[in-house]
């Protein structure tokens, strides 16, 4: 019986399975990537999108802070939004790759009213997809 994953160039089915698993795990290694979102591939494009999403967050009333989020025994710190006194703050871990920062910003900004704000087509697609993914989850609750 042939293996579940097609072998390439004479590799064993176990090696093919490992290759597919590695490709899958790289895609989801940050823990925040969404299957429906595609972020720009080049570094400058990702950096520009991160900057645009940070500026959008500021326009929507968030304070965006990039900090090195320290991890200690007993609690787990991760990027995301919270309320600090009367301000909405989005914390981004400075150590995260740009793709993960994009995913966090999109997750926090999805579903916000954007009719009066210019958003590039790439950013709008990401935000619309994330808002569509969040909408069914909220209706089920």
C-alpha positions as CSV (number, residue, x, y, z in Angstrom):
1,X,0.0,0.0,0.0
2,X,1.5,3.4,-1.0
3,X,2.2,5.9,1.8
4,X,-0.2,8.7,2.6
5,X,2.3,11.3,1.5
6,X,4.0,10.9,-2.0
7,X,7.7,10.3,-1.8
8,X,9.9,12.6,-3.8
9,X,13.2,11.6,-5.4
10,X,13.4,8.1,-3.9
11,X,12.8,9.1,-0.2
12,X,11.0,6.8,2.1
13,X,7.4,7.3,3.1
14,X,8.5,8.2,6.6
15,X,10.8,10.9,5.1
16,X,7.9,12.2,3.0
17,X,5.7,12.3,6.1
18,X,8.4,14.2,8.0
19,X,8.8,16.6,5.1
20,X,5.1,17.4,5.0
21,X,4.9,17.7,8.8
22,X,7.9,20.1,8.8
23,X,6.2,22.3,6.1
24,X,3.0,22.3,8.1
25,X,4.7,23.1,11.4
26,X,6.7,26.0,10.0
27,X,3.4,27.5,8.8
28,X,1.9,27.3,12.3
29,X,5.0,27.7,14.5
30,X,3.9,31.1,15.9
31,X,0.7,29.7,17.2
32,X,-1.2,32.7,15.9
33,X,-1.1,32.1,12.1
34,X,-4.5,31.6,10.5
35,X,-5.0,29.2,7.6
36,X,-7.0,31.7,5.6
37,X,-4.6,34.6,5.9
38,X,-1.7,35.1,3.5
39,X,0.9,37.7,4.5
40,X,3.3,39.2,2.1
41,X,6.4,37.0,1.7
42,X,9.2,39.5,1.6
43,X,10.7,41.2,4.6
44,X,10.1,44.8,3.5
45,X,6.5,44.1,2.5
46,X,5.9,42.5,5.9
47,X,7.6,45.4,7.7
48,X,5.5,47.9,5.8
49,X,2.3,46.0,6.6
50,X,3.2,45.9,10.3
51,X,3.8,49.7,10.3
52,X,0.5,50.3,8.5
53,X,-1.4,48.1,11.0
54,X,0.2,49.8,13.9
55,X,-0.8,53.2,12.5
56,X,-4.3,52.0,11.9
57,X,-4.5,50.8,15.5
58,X,-3.4,54.3,16.7
59,X,-6.1,55.9,14.5
60,X,-8.7,53.6,16.1
61,X,-7.7,54.7,19.6
62,X,-5.2,52.0,20.6
63,X,-1.7,52.6,22.0
64,X,0.7,50.2,20.4
65,X,3.8,49.2,22.4
66,X,6.6,47.0,21.2
67,X,8.4,45.6,24.2
68,X,10.4,42.6,25.1
69,X,7.8,40.5,26.9
70,X,9.7,38.6,29.6
71,X,8.6,35.1,30.5
72,X,8.9,33.9,34.1
73,X,8.1,30.6,35.8
74,X,4.4,30.5,36.7
75,X,2.9,32.7,34.1
76,X,2.8,33.0,30.3
77,X,3.1,36.4,28.7
78,X,2.0,36.9,25.1
79,X,1.2,39.7,22.7
80,X,-2.3,41.1,22.5
81,X,-4.5,43.9,23.7
82,X,-5.5,44.9,27.2
83,X,-6.8,47.9,29.1
84,X,-4.3,49.9,31.1
85,X,-6.3,52.4,33.2
86,X,-8.5,54.1,30.6
87,X,-6.3,53.3,27.6
88,X,-6.6,50.3,25.2
89,X,-3.1,49.0,24.6
90,X,-1.7,46.4,22.2
91,X,1.5,44.9,23.3
92,X,3.7,43.3,20.7
93,X,6.6,41.2,21.6
94,X,9.7,42.7,20.0
95,X,11.1,39.2,19.5
96,X,8.3,38.0,17.3
97,X,8.8,37.8,13.5
98,X,6.8,40.3,11.4
99,X,4.4,37.7,10.2
100,X,3.4,36.9,13.8
101,X,3.1,40.6,14.6
102,X,0.8,41.0,11.6
103,X,-1.4,38.2,12.8
104,X,-1.7,39.7,16.3
105,X,-2.5,43.1,15.0
106,X,-5.1,41.7,12.5
107,X,-6.7,39.7,15.3
108,X,-7.0,42.7,17.5
109,X,-8.3,45.1,14.8
110,X,-10.7,42.7,13.0
111,X,-14.3,43.7,13.2
112,X,-13.6,47.3,14.1
113,X,-15.4,50.0,12.0
114,X,-13.0,51.0,9.2
115,X,-15.4,52.8,6.8
116,X,-13.8,56.3,7.5
117,X,-10.2,55.1,7.5
118,X,-8.0,54.4,4.5
119,X,-6.6,50.8,4.6
120,X,-4.5,49.3,1.8
121,X,-6.1,46.5,-0.1
122,X,-3.7,43.9,1.4
123,X,-4.5,45.0,4.9
124,X,-8.2,45.2,4.3
125,X,-8.3,41.6,2.9
126,X,-6.6,40.4,6.0
127,X,-8.9,42.3,8.3
128,X,-12.0,41.2,6.4
129,X,-11.0,37.6,6.5
130,X,-10.3,37.7,10.2
131,X,-13.6,39.5,10.9
132,X,-15.5,36.9,8.9
133,X,-13.7,34.1,10.9
134,X,-14.6,35.8,14.2
135,X,-18.3,36.5,13.3
136,X,-19.4,32.8,13.2
137,X,-17.5,32.1,16.5
138,X,-19.3,35.0,18.2
139,X,-22.8,33.9,16.9
140,X,-22.3,30.4,18.3
141,X,-21.5,31.7,21.8
